[in-house]
Amino acid sequence: MHCYILIRKASYKNKTHYYAVYKKDNEYEISYYVGLEADKAKIVFFENQSFERPFAIYDLKTDGFEKLDSSLKSLIDGRVIMKGLKAIHNNEFAESISWEG
């Protein structure tokens, strides 16, 4: 079965690259947003585009969540974390870092 997750750049502000993560196999509905903070090596998860009050923060240095709202945990797809890790590690923040496969 072919499956994709669209992860498209939404904005860039204060050294953070923000991406919209679309619902699985749906290019029209956004599930949540992530902020990729290369200087802090963190992936920050947000419910909306205000990019305030993250519901989760993944720390690449410790390879784990430093913050995680258990009621929203099911939203997070490990493939989004993998794409964020790769972008931060390679310091390459393309317009799309989508997952296909």
C-alpha positions in Angstrom: 0.0 0.0 0.0 1.3 3.4 -1.0 1.4 5.9 1.9 2.6 9.4 2.1 2.8 12.2 4.6 3.1 15.7 3.3 5.4 18.0 5.2 5.6 21.4 3.6 7.3 24.5 4.8 4.9 27.0 6.3 7.4 29.8 7.5 10.7 30.7 8.9 11.2 32.9 12.0 13.9 33.3 14.6 16.1 30.5 13.3 13.2 28.0 13.3 11.9 26.4 10.2 8.1 25.7 10.5 6.4 22.9 8.6 2.8 21.9 8.2 2.2 18.2 8.6 -0.9 17.1 6.6 -3.2 14.3 7.6 -2.1 10.9 6.4 -2.8 10.5 2.6 -4.6 13.9 2.5 -3.1 16.9 0.9 -5.8 19.4 2.1 -6.1 19.0 5.9 -3.3 19.9 8.2 -2.9 17.7 11.2 -0.3 19.8 13.1 2.8 21.9 12.7 6.5 21.3 13.6 9.2 23.7 14.2 12.7 22.5 13.4 15.3 24.3 15.6 18.7 23.4 14.3 20.7 25.4 16.8 18.9 23.7 19.7 18.6 20.3 18.0 14.8 20.1 18.8 11.6 19.3 16.9 8.7 21.3 18.4 5.1 20.3 17.8 2.2 22.7 17.6 -1.6 22.4 17.1 -1.9 25.6 15.1 0.0 28.1 13.1 0.4 30.6 16.0 3.4 28.4 17.0 2.7 29.1 20.7 2.3 26.5 23.5 3.9 23.4 22.0 2.2 20.1 22.8 5.4 18.2 22.4 9.2 18.8 22.2 11.5 16.2 20.9 15.2 16.6 21.9 17.6 15.1 19.3 20.5 15.2 21.8 18.7 12.9 24.2 16.8 11.1 21.5 13.5 11.5 23.4 10.6 13.8 24.3 11.3 16.4 26.9 7.6 17.4 26.7 4.6 15.4 25.5 0.9 16.0 25.9 -0.5 12.5 26.3 -3.8 13.5 24.8 -2.2 14.5 21.5 0.5 11.8 21.4 -1.4 9.8 18.8 -1.0 12.6 16.3 2.8 12.3 16.1 4.1 10.0 13.4 7.6 8.6 13.8 8.3 9.3 10.1 7.8 13.0 10.8 10.5 12.8 13.5 12.8 10.9 11.1 12.4 13.6 8.4 13.0 16.4 11.0 16.1 14.6 12.3 17.5 14.3 8.7 16.8 18.0 7.9 18.5 19.2 11.1 21.4 16.8 10.8 22.1 17.8 7.2 21.2 21.5 7.8 18.9 21.3 4.8 15.4 22.8 5.1 13.7 22.3 1.8 10.2 23.5 0.9 9.0 20.0 1.3 10.4 17.2 3.4 7.5 14.8 2.7 7.6 11.1 3.4 6.6 8.8 0.5 6.6 5.1 0.5 
